[in-house]
Structures are given as structure tokens and as C-alpha cells.
Amino acid sequence: MSQPQLEIQLIGIIVAAACAVPGVFLVLRRMAMLSDAISHSILVGIVLAFFLTRDITSPFLVLAATLTGILTVVLVELLHKTRLVREDAAIGLVFPFLFSVGVILISRYAGNIHLDMDAVLLGELAFAPFNRFIVWGVDIGPKSMYLMLGILIINISFVSLFYKELKIVTFDPGLAAAIGISPWVIHYVLMGLISITAVGAFDAVGSILVVALMIGPPVTAYLLTEKLSILIFLSGIFGGIAAITGYWFAHWLDVSIAGSMTVMIGFFFLLSYLFAPHRGIIAIVRRRQRQKIQFSLEMLLVHLLHHKDQADAESECHVEHLGDHFTWEKDLSVKVLRAGERDELIKRKGELLYLTDTGKIIAEKSMLR
């Protein structure tokens, strides 16, 4: 593995972790699409700051982009508070407008500078190792790696210092306000960190991957755990793994690195969506099948209890007649009988069914519900 390859993967891992930390709170606060709005709208701030400084490397571009991200949040909330539009509609109005203004400004007044739509949307991690960080004449690595490492440290420090406040504001803002924690302050500090993170990752990975890294890994982890600290940790892990596998996937197919990383994020989410132990689709289907069998078994127990001493007991309690009585398919009948016999709730004598003592108790309880 060459040094540029290693550096590209390190940058991808650091960007993934830096995006995942605040992204967790966006997902939990049901504000996922706000990351998309911020990552696109900061373009206009970058362009306007460039017009003022005429320096693509000026720190004022970062400041202007961060302020634009916060402005996006403010505009979305102002529109939403009018109650004339929903929050998703407000996002859909604000960020396309700001992003389009940036695109128009670039195409009209900055067509010959190093700002183009491919870089904005997809970025190009392959070029990141060429922009070196030189300290006292010593090359210590890519600039973007140290920039994102600094942002990662800031994000982790903020979450660590205000973990309790973030947790309360996220899950119960009313309680937070009652005990003296300002949800408004926490909200806008968090939005500021998200804006800074988006700006820092903007040049290296582009806006598409910023959104994917902020939302994909946290959503994937959310399906696997309900504990906030583990959710944050797993989000960073999934983001890092997606960065590494995405890079080698791009290397193998000779395609966009950022695009491949985004595809891997989607792939890991799909795996979690299908196979998560408690919230995955397969687990949900199996749980519903078990519940259906359990409910059907209780119906059968009550039925057997009701007909145990009647003259038609032989007909009503016959195995072959279950489908007629309950309109069950044969497969369901087999599963219900198997479950009842396994749990020693029913027993067979020939083709007739009888309640055990335990089955009788459960049937009586079911009738009292």
C-alpha cells in the first residue's frame, strides 16, 4: 500500500468519525435532512467570501460558510414557526434557493477559478494528499487530514463535556427547559458544529458524502442499539469501515472514491435494516409470526376449553377440523399444534385434542382478559 493510499483512507476515516458524532443527534432529533441543507447551502457563503478575499485558501471562507450554515437553520426554523409550511417543506425551500444562488454566482462570475460542480457534489479524495501541511519546512501530511482531525477533536470534546445536556435536550426538551438547560443554546451550538464539520469536509469529500456520513452510519447503528454512548461509538466505527471498503471498491472499479464510500454506507445500512437482531426486517417478520402463532394458540385453547364437555366435542376438537373452525391454512395449523404440544398446553389422543392442566389455566386467563 502506497503512502497516498494510506493517507486517503485515513482522511476518509477521520471525516467519517467527525461527521458521525454530530450526525447521531441529527438523527435522534429527526432533523436528518438538515445536514443536506447545510452541506449544500454553504456553497453560497464560500463564493461570497471568495469574492471579498480573492483567496481560495482564506480562513474567511470557512467562517462565511459556517455562518451560512447557521443562517440556513435559522431560515428553516423561521419558515416552520409560521405554521404555514412543515419543516421538511421549509428545508426544501431554503437550501435549493441558497445552493442555486451559489451555483449562479460561480457560473456567472467565477467560471475560471477552482470551484466546479463535480468538486462541490462529489469532491475528490484522490487529490487530498497533494495539498500538504508544511511546518518549518517539514512535510507532516495532508492539510485536510489535520483540519478534520481538529474538527473531530472539537466534536468529541463538545459531546463529552455536554453529554448530559445533549441527552436531555434531545429526548425531552421540555424537561431540559424546566431544569435550567437552554434547548435553544444547545441547538444552535450543535448546528454550528455541524456547519463547521460540513465546511471542513466540503473540499475533500463533497456535499454528497458529507450527508451520507452524517446520516448513514448513525441510522445503521440506531437499528442495533438503544444506548446513546454505544450509538455514537458504532456510528464512528461504521463510518470508518465504509470509508476503507469504499476506497478499495473504488480502486477496484476505477470509479469515484466519494461515490463508492456512499454506496458502502448504503450497503451497510441495508444489512442492518435486514438483519438487525431486534429492529431488522427479518427479526420483525419472525416476531410477528411468533405473535400470530401465540395468538392463534390462545384461540385454540379457549376453543378446546369451551367444547371439552359438550356433545359435539369430538367434532369440535378434531385435528382435521381446525381449518374449518378458524379458517387457518394448513401450515398455520401445523405450527400452532406444534407450539401447543411443545409447551405442553395440549395433548393428542388419536386425532382429538385435549387441554393439559397448564393449557386449561392459560385458556381461563385468556377468557378473563
Order of alpha helices (4+ residues) and beta strands (2+ residues): alpha-alpha-alpha-alpha-alpha-beta-beta-alpha-alpha-alpha-alpha-alpha-alpha-alpha-alpha-alpha-alpha-beta-beta-alpha
